[in-house]
């Protein structure tokens, strides 16, 4: 009899504790398509955006120019966002997830000098983020983040029709206070001018590596480069002469477009 009373008491406590809480499945069904929602996954990830669609297996959330699919069986909670009545995230929430689309630009300054005549393939190259990457008011990548990569190719003047060339490839970005770096693919390529007898020349920059070059190119004379390149590629105008080397000094400014979309986790303490 005593055992029966204990079981009855436990059942009553369970009913009081959990009876008023909607299940994740119920949360998903109650949220109207087109509403702004927060999806909290069981692993602590939080995705915020517009509820774009749902089916028996997944929920699709639009976040800016991209959309993310979250499996229903991984959802701990889904709730409609009421900006007039903000609600604190549950304790399970550990990090927000953001998608940076292909073409997102990283403004950096080189932390190591690279030259077409002295650098070698696979030489390490580091740069420092000079402008924060912000999404929905959250600094996904703050100023000072370290962007790492290496020399992809380097040809001194005279080896290829007298024109020097230099290509850099960046593969990761590290943020202080985060456990792991984010993998990226971003490149920039430069080729010295071939025009002879002119003070002004044009450097073509392939679509894969559009950039704003703020370093120094030149042999004896040298010249500053600083023309913005739009879209995925373009040209930069330089003052130089044929046969010069490409020299990017420490502090040279580059703009690196991401070649692939990336997923970034920002700890909740850094995204509030």
N, C-alpha and C positions, 0 to 999 in steps of 0.2 A: 504493500500500500504506500509505503514511504517512497519507494522508487517511482511509482505512478505519479505521485504529487510532484516529485522533482522534475519528471519529464514534462508534466503539464506546465510547470513554472517556466521551464526553458522554452517551450513552445510559445507561451504568452510573451516572453521577452523578445523572442525572434520576431513575432508578429508586430510588436510595437516598434522595434528597431528598424526592421526592413520593409514593413508593410507599406509605408508611405513613399518609398524610394522607387522611382521608375528604373527599369532595367535599361542597359545600353540600347537594346533593340527598340524599346518603347521610345527612348530619346530620339533615335534616328527617324522613326516613323512620324513623330510629332512635329519635327522641324520642317517647315515648308521649303520646297525648292526655290532658290533665289534669295533666301535669307542669309545674313552673315552669321557664321557659326564658328564655334571653337570645338575641335575634335581632340579629345585627350585620349591618347593610346595607353595601353596597359604598360608599356615600357617607359612611360613618363613623357613621351613626345607630345607636343601641342601643335596642331595645325590650325591656323585661322584663315578664313576666307569665305567665299560664297558657296553655299551648297548648290552644286551644279547638277548632280544626278545621283541616283542610288538604285541598286538592284539587290538581289538576294544575297550577294556576296560582298559587294564593295560600296563604299560611299565616295563620291568624287567631289573634291573641293577645289574651286578655282582660286588661285592666288596670283593676282596680277595677270601676266601674259601666259602663265602656265596653269596646269591642273594636276592635282595629286589624288591618287586613289588609295584609300585606306580600307583594308579588309575589315568587315564587320566584326569578325571574331577577335580582332585586336583592339577594338574600341572599348575603353573603360567608361567614357562619358561623352555625350555630344549635347551641346546646348546652344541655343540661339543667343547671340550677343545683343544686349540692350545697352547702347552707349549712354543712355540717360541714367541707367542704374548698373554701373559696373560691378561685377562680382569677382571676388578673389578666386584665383585658380585653386583647384583641390590640391591636397598635399602630395598626391601621386605625381603631379606635374613637375618635371625636372628641367626640360629644355623646350624651346620653341624651334620649329623647323621652318626654314625658308628655302625657296628655290630661286637661284639666280639664273636667269635665262642666258642662252647663248648670245654673245654680243655685249654682255655687261662689261663696262670698261673699268679697269683698275688704273688709277693715276698713281704712279710710283716715281721714286727717285733712286737711282742706282746707289748702292752702298759699296760697290766695288767697280773699279775702272776696267774697261775692256777695249781692246784695240785689234784691228784686223791683222796687224803685222806681228803682234806678240802673244795674242791669246790663242788657245788651242781647243779643239773639240773636247767637250766634257769638263772644261775648266768650270768650277763652281761660280755662280753669279748670284748676288743677293741684291734685293731692292726693298725700300721701305714705302709702305702705302702713305701717300701724301694727302689723299682725300678719303673720308670715310664712305663706305658703301652702306646706304641706309634704305631699309624697307619698312614701310608702315611705322615710321618713327623709331625703329630699332636699328642700332648700329650692328649690322651683320659682320662687317669687317671695319674696326675702328682705325683711325690714324695711328701709324706706328706699327701696324701688322707687318710681319716679315714675309716677303715673297721670295722664294728660292727657286733656282733653276740652274742652267748652265749654258755654255756656248754650244750651239748646234752646228755652226760652221764658221770658219774664218779663213779668208784668202787675202794675202798681202797683194799690194799693187804690183802689176807686171806678170802675175801668174795666170790671169784670165783676161786676155786682151787689154792688159794694163790697168784693169779696174779692180779695186779692192772691194771685198764684200764681207758682211758680218751678219750672223743670225743668232738670236738668243731664244731659248725655250724655257718657260717657267712652268713648274710642276706642282708647287704647293704654296700655301699661305698659312702662316702660324700666328695665332692670336694669344697674347699673354692671358693666362688664367684658364685656358681651355686644354682639355686633355690631349687632343690629337689635332694635327694640322689638317686642313682641307685640301684635297687633291684638285688641281686645276690643270688646264691646258691653255696656255697663252704664249704667243710668239710675236717676235718682231724681226724684220729683215731689212738690211740696208745694203745699197750698192753705190759705190763712188761714181761720180759723173764721168761720162765719156766724151763730152763736148770739149773740143780743143780750141784754144785761143779766145775763150770767153770767160768773163769773170763770174757770170751767173750760169748755173746749171741746175738740172732737175734730177732728183733721185726718185726712182720708182719704188714703191713699197707694195709687195704682193698683198692680195686680199686677206691672206691668212695672218698678216702681221701689221695692220694699220697702226700707226703710232704717232705721238707727238715727240719729236726728238729735241732735247734741250742740251745735248752735249756739244762736244767740239769735234769737228772733222777737219783734217788738214795735215799737210806735211809741214813745209816750212812756214806757210802763211796761216793756214787753219781758218775756220769760219764757224760762226754759231749757226745752229739749225733750230728752228722753232715754229714752223708752220703747222697748223693743225691739220690732221687727216680725218676726213669724215667717213661714215659708213664702215665697211670692212676693209678699206684700203684706199690708196690715193697716192699723192706725191708730196714731197717736201722740197722746198726751194732752198738751195744753199749757195753760198759764195765760196767758190773753191776753184781748183784747176785740175786738169786731168792728171791721174797718177797719184793723187793724194791717198793717204791711208785714212781709215775710219777710226776715230778715237773718241770714245765716250768716257768722259771723266766721272769720277765719283760725284754724285749729286746731279747727274744728268737726268732730265725728266722724260719719262716715257708714259704713254697711255696704252695699256694692253687689253685688247678685247678678248673675252673668254671664247674659246672655240667650241666649248660644250657647256650645256647647262649643268649646274652643280647643286647639291643639297647641302645645306649648312645648318648645324645645330648650335643654337645660342643658349647658354645656361639661363634659367629663369632669373637668377640674381643679376644678370647682365642685361636683361631685356625688359625689365619692369619700367 
